[in-house]
Structures are given as C-alpha cells and as structure tokens.
Amino acid sequence: MDIEFHYYITYILARESGFSDNESYIVAYSSQYVDDNCYYYYVNFNDGSHYINEVSQTMDITKPSAKREKIYPIFHFTPGDPESPGAGRKDGRKHLFNTTPDSENVRKLFFNALGTNDLYRIGIATHVYADTWAHQNFLGMKNNFNGIPEWGIIPNIGHADARHEPDKVDNRWKDSRLIEENEVIDNNERFLEAARCIFLAYSKYRNPAITDVQISQKWEKLKTKLIKAMEETYLLGSDDRARINAYDSVGSQIPEYDPNAWRYEAVEKFYLEEDIFDRYWAKAEFDTSRWYGFQKAVEGHYILALQVLKPVYDAAGLVIRMDT
C-alpha cells in the first residue's frame, strides 16, 4: 500500500475508533514512516557514544543489499498461510513465505503491538498488517514465485513485476498467476477489508466494552464515507490537495505528512570539509523525540517478528538474525 492507506486512511481509522488527534497522528505517521525509514543514521552524542537506527525499507526494492533484503518479510511481506483459498495458482505452486491477508503470523504482530500501548509500535504493526492485503501472493524475497510473465522484470523480489499496481487505491489490475476467479484484482475491495479489520481491532482496543453490533454499525457508516473518498477521480501525485480534501471530508482535518519532520526534531547534520561523510549529532531532546521513539519501536517489532517467524524460517531451512 502507499501513503493513501498507510497515512491518510490509517489516521481516519484511528481517529474514528477513539484515538485522539495527536495519537492518531503518531499512529498514522509511524505507519507511513515504515516506508520512508530507508537510511541508516550514525548519530553522535557529545559524550563520544553513538546510535545507529535500523531501517524498515530500502530505497529501491529491485536493488536491495543482502543485508537489507531481510527486512521484507519483517515489515512488508509477512509469511502467511500457503493453503489460503486466495493463494490458489494456475500452476499449483505454494510457498511457506507467501503473504496472505490476516494470517496468524501477522495477527500475532498486530495484536501484540496493541498490547504494548506504544503508539509507534501500533503504527508500525498496522503498516505490516495492512500490507498483507495489498501484497498477498508475493514473497518478501528474490524468487521466481513472484514472477508475472507478461510484466516480467528482474529480479523477482516482492511485487516488482507488478510495479505499484497492488499498492494503489482505486485500482484494478490482473494477476495472471492466480486461478481465474481471483486473477482480476479490485484493490478497493482488498483495502476496505483491511480497513474493517483494523477498525475493529482499534475500536476494541480503545473501548473494550463496545459490542460487535456497535462496531458494525459504526463501520458501515465509516465505510460509506471511505468508499466515496477512495473512489474520487483524483490520485495522490496528480492533484494531492484534492485527494487529501476527500479524506479530510470523512471527518477529520488530517495533518500534513513530512517524512523528515520527526528526524529534524531529533538530529542535526553537520558537514566538515575534512570529512568524507555528513555527521549527524543528537539534539538535546533526542531521547524523548518522536524519531527515536519510532526507531526503538522498529527494533521492538523486529525482535518480535524474528520470534514469530522463526518456525517459518526453520521449516524453509533458512536463518535470519537482526545483525546479518
């Protein structure tokens, strides 16, 4: 999914389920920043110590380093259920790392994050959870299982063959690998189901006493508004303001998203002529900054994901560690 779901729709889901404006912003920003957190920063402290963050995305999925390729199953293509009905292919192939929506593995990550009460962790896990709908039937690794012959490019990593088609709101496309009844994809159908599941979880998290009937009634009203906003003819990138206005009209004035905002709060950059690289220094408020809060949440999600996914790696005869 792209910024439309990960930031704007996530903000709406959080706000409408009972999060405050500021809480919704932190959750939504964290969700989108998973895709923008693609650089390592060596941050210096005045006492001589330093901090290096962990990335949650690469600059170009088609050209990942071996070290960074490990992040895809952790943050974007959670291995699911190879026997899922929606995973049926014409060639009959199955794979342990196939991403399937709302799988047991991703639910563990998502609901554990809610249990931490850490808004950054909740946002990160929301991104991971939502991506299981958009990225279903692709693997977070280089493998010809991902290949779509008529669109083929090399390498077959994630949904590179399908370009950005699986991630776009209000988009229909064809996955010719799947059995006929599943091969024509309506992204809005997938995304609305993801939104419903997230809204249900958020609502119960914010108000444990709420009934399923009450949530269903609230969702049906919200769904009608989301459908209208998602089916607007405007797309982010061609007329950003018009599309954002469509999401604002759902019920909340959504803050602007700046991918550098949180880092600028925490880190300063200096360049000295004798240095080969830019130097980054921690600001006084670094430890309480939202950027550092997000980075610590990335580490927490990573550690849990390695535990949850270990049986999948073991079954596939693979080893993954955070420091490799």
C-alpha positions in Angstrom: 0.0 0.0 0.0 1.1 3.6 -0.5 0.7 6.7 1.6 -3.1 6.9 0.9 -3.8 3.9 3.1 -0.7 3.9 5.4 -1.1 7.5 6.4 -4.5 9.1 5.5 -6.8 6.1 5.8 -4.9 4.9 8.9 -5.3 8.3 10.5 -9.1 8.2 9.8 -9.4 4.7 11.2 -7.5 5.6 14.4 -9.5 8.9 14.9 -12.9 7.3 14.2 -12.2 4.4 16.6 -11.4 6.7 19.6 -7.8 7.8 19.4 -7.2 11.5 20.0 -6.0 13.8 17.2 -2.4 13.6 18.4 -2.5 9.8 19.0 -3.9 9.3 15.5 -1.2 11.4 14.0 1.5 9.3 15.8 0.0 6.0 14.7 -0.5 7.2 11.1 2.9 8.8 10.8 4.6 5.7 12.2 2.6 3.5 9.7 3.7 5.6 6.7 7.3 6.1 8.0 7.9 2.4 7.8 8.2 3.0 4.0 10.3 6.2 4.4 12.8 4.9 7.0 15.3 3.6 4.5 18.6 5.2 5.6 21.0 4.3 8.4 22.0 7.3 10.5 25.1 7.2 12.7 24.1 9.7 15.4 26.9 11.1 17.6 26.5 12.2 21.2 28.6 14.7 23.0 30.0 12.1 25.4 31.5 10.2 22.4 28.8 7.5 22.2 26.6 6.9 19.2 23.3 5.4 18.0 22.6 3.7 14.7 19.0 3.1 13.7 17.5 0.1 12.0 15.9 0.5 8.6 12.4 -0.7 7.7 12.5 -0.2 3.9 15.0 0.0 1.1 15.4 2.9 -1.4 14.8 0.6 -4.3 13.3 -2.9 -3.8 14.7 -4.1 -7.1 18.3 -3.4 -5.9 18.5 -4.4 -2.3 21.7 -5.3 -0.5 21.8 -8.8 1.1 21.7 -7.2 4.5 18.6 -5.1 3.7 16.7 -7.9 1.9 16.0 -9.4 5.3 13.5 -6.6 6.1 10.9 -7.5 3.6 9.3 -10.5 5.4 9.5 -8.5 8.7 7.9 -5.3 7.6 6.1 -5.7 4.2 5.5 -9.4 3.2 4.7 -11.3 6.3 4.7 -15.1 5.6 1.1 -16.3 5.9 -0.9 -19.4 5.1 0.2 -21.2 1.9 -3.2 -23.1 1.9 -5.3 -19.9 1.9 -8.1 -20.1 -0.7 -7.0 -16.8 -2.2 -3.5 -18.2 -2.8 -4.5 -20.7 -5.4 -2.4 -20.5 -8.5 -2.9 -22.0 -12.0 0.5 -23.8 -11.7 -0.4 -25.2 -8.3 2.7 -23.8 -6.6 2.8 -23.0 -2.9 5.4 -21.3 -0.7 5.9 -21.1 3.0 6.8 -17.4 2.7 3.7 -16.5 0.7 2.0 -13.4 2.1 -1.7 -13.9 2.8 -4.1 -11.4 4.4 -4.9 -11.5 8.1 -2.8 -14.6 8.7 -2.0 -16.0 12.2 1.6 -14.7 12.0 0.7 -11.1 11.2 -2.2 -11.1 13.7 0.3 -12.0 16.5 2.5 -9.0 15.5 -0.5 -6.6 15.3 -2.3 -7.6 18.5 1.0 -7.8 20.4 1.6 -4.2 19.3 -1.8 -3.1 20.6 -0.9 -4.8 23.9 2.2 -2.7 24.3 0.2 0.6 24.4 3.1 2.0 22.4 1.7 4.2 19.6 4.8 3.9 17.5 4.6 0.1 17.7 0.9 0.2 16.9 1.6 2.3 13.8 4.4 0.0 12.6 2.3 -3.1 13.1 -0.7 -1.5 11.4 1.5 -1.0 8.3 2.6 -4.6 8.4 -0.9 -5.9 8.9 -2.4 -3.8 6.1 0.3 -4.8 3.7 -0.8 -8.5 3.9 -3.9 -7.5 1.9 -2.0 -5.4 -0.7 1.0 -7.8 -1.0 -0.9 -11.1 -0.9 0.5 -13.9 -3.1 4.0 -12.3 -3.2 7.1 -13.3 -1.2 9.5 -10.9 0.6 12.5 -12.4 -1.1 14.0 -12.9 -4.5 12.2 -15.9 -6.0 10.6 -16.7 -9.4 7.4 -17.4 -7.4 6.9 -13.7 -7.7 7.2 -13.5 -11.4 4.3 -12.4 -13.6 5.4 -13.4 -17.1 3.8 -10.7 -19.2 5.1 -8.0 -16.9 8.4 -9.6 -16.1 11.4 -7.7 -14.8 14.4 -9.0 -13.0 14.9 -9.5 -10.1 11.6 -11.1 -8.9 11.6 -9.5 -5.5 8.2 -8.8 -3.8 5.7 -7.4 -6.3 8.4 -5.8 -8.5 6.9 -7.4 -11.6 3.5 -5.9 -10.8 5.1 -2.4 -10.3 3.0 -0.3 -8.0 -0.3 -1.8 -9.1 -1.0 -3.8 -5.8 -0.4 -0.7 -3.7 -2.7 1.9 -5.3 -6.1 2.9 -4.0 -9.0 2.8 -6.6 -7.1 0.5 -8.9 -7.9 -2.7 -10.8 -5.3 -5.0 -12.2 -4.7 -8.6 -13.2 -2.5 -11.2 -11.5 -2.4 -13.9 -14.2 -0.7 -16.4 -11.8 -3.9 -16.9 -9.9 -6.9 -19.1 -10.7 -9.4 -17.4 -12.9 -11.9 -16.3 -10.3 -9.1 -14.5 -8.4 -6.9 -13.1 -11.1 -8.8 -9.7 -11.6 -7.9 -7.7 -8.5 -10.0 -4.8 -7.2 -7.7 -3.0 -4.7 -10.6 -1.2 -3.1 -12.2 -4.5 -2.1 -8.9 -5.6 -0.5 -8.2 -2.3 1.1 -11.7 -1.9 2.6 -11.5 -5.4 4.2 -8.1 -4.4 5.7 -9.6 -1.2 6.9 -12.5 -3.1 8.5 -10.2 -5.4 10.4 -8.0 -2.6 11.6 -11.1 -0.5 12.7 -12.5 -3.5 14.6 -9.2 -4.0 16.4 -8.7 -0.3 17.1 -12.3 0.1 18.4 -12.0 -2.8 20.9 -8.6 -1.6 22.0 -9.9 1.9 22.8 -13.2 0.8 24.2 -13.1 -2.9 25.5 -16.8 -2.6 26.4 -18.0 -1.8 22.9 -20.1 -4.6 21.3 -19.7 -6.2 17.9 -23.0 -4.7 16.9 -22.0 -1.2 17.8 -18.7 -1.6 15.9 -20.5 -2.9 12.9 -22.9 0.0 12.9 -20.0 2.5 13.1 -18.1 0.7 10.4 -20.9 0.7 7.9 -21.2 4.5 8.3 -17.5 5.0 8.0 -17.2 2.5 5.1 -19.7 4.6 3.1 -17.5 7.7 3.6 -14.3 5.9 2.8 -15.7 4.4 -0.4 -16.6 7.9 -1.6 -13.2 9.3 -0.8 -11.3 6.3 -2.3 -13.3 6.4 -5.5 -12.6 10.1 -6.2 -11.1 10.6 -9.6 -8.1 12.4 -8.0 -5.0 10.4 -7.1 -2.2 11.5 -4.8 0.6 12.6 -7.0 -1.5 14.2 -9.7 -3.6 16.6 -7.6 -2.6 15.9 -4.0 -4.7 18.6 -2.4 -8.0 17.4 -4.0 -7.4 13.9 -2.9 -6.4 14.9 0.6 -9.5 17.0 0.8 -11.5 13.9 0.0 -10.0 12.2 3.1 -10.4 15.3 5.2 -14.1 15.3 4.3 -14.5 11.9 6.0 -14.5 13.7 9.3 -11.1 14.9 10.4 -8.6 17.6 9.3 -5.5 15.3 8.7 -2.1 16.9 9.4 0.3 17.3 6.6 2.8 14.5 6.3 6.5 15.4 6.1 8.8 12.4 6.0 11.7 14.5 7.5 9.8 16.1 10.3 10.5 13.7 13.1 14.2 13.3 12.3 14.7 17.0 12.2 13.4 17.2 15.8 16.0 14.7 16.9 19.1 15.0 14.8 21.3 17.8 13.4 23.5 17.4 10.4 27.0 18.9 10.1 29.4 18.8 7.2 33.1 19.5 7.6 35.4 19.8 4.7 37.8 17.3 6.0 35.0 14.6 6.4 34.1 12.2 3.8 30.5 11.8 5.1 28.0 14.1 6.7 28.0 13.9 10.5 24.8 13.6 12.5 24.5 14.8 16.1 21.8 14.2 18.6 19.9 17.2 19.7 19.3 17.8 23.4 15.8 16.3 23.2 16.9 13.2 21.3 15.9 10.6 23.9 12.3 11.9 24.1 11.9 12.7 20.4 9.3 11.0 18.2 12.0 9.9 15.7 13.8 8.0 18.5 10.5 6.6 19.8 9.8 5.3 16.3 13.3 3.8 15.9 13.0 1.9 19.2 9.6 0.6 18.2 11.2 -0.6 14.9 13.7 -2.6 17.0 10.9 -4.0 19.2 8.8 -5.1 16.2 11.9 -6.6 14.6 12.8 -8.7 17.6 9.2 -10.0 18.0 8.9 -10.7 14.3 12.0 -12.9 14.4 10.5 -14.9 17.2 7.1 -15.2 15.5 8.5 -16.2 12.1 11.3 -18.5 13.4 9.2 -21.6 12.6 8.7 -20.5 9.0 12.5 -19.9 8.6 13.3 -23.2 10.3 10.8 -25.1 8.0 12.4 -23.5 5.0 15.9 -24.2 6.2 16.8 -20.5 6.4 18.4 -18.5 9.2 17.8 -14.8 9.9 19.3 -12.6 12.5 18.9 -8.9 13.2 22.7 -8.4 12.8 23.2 -10.2 9.5 
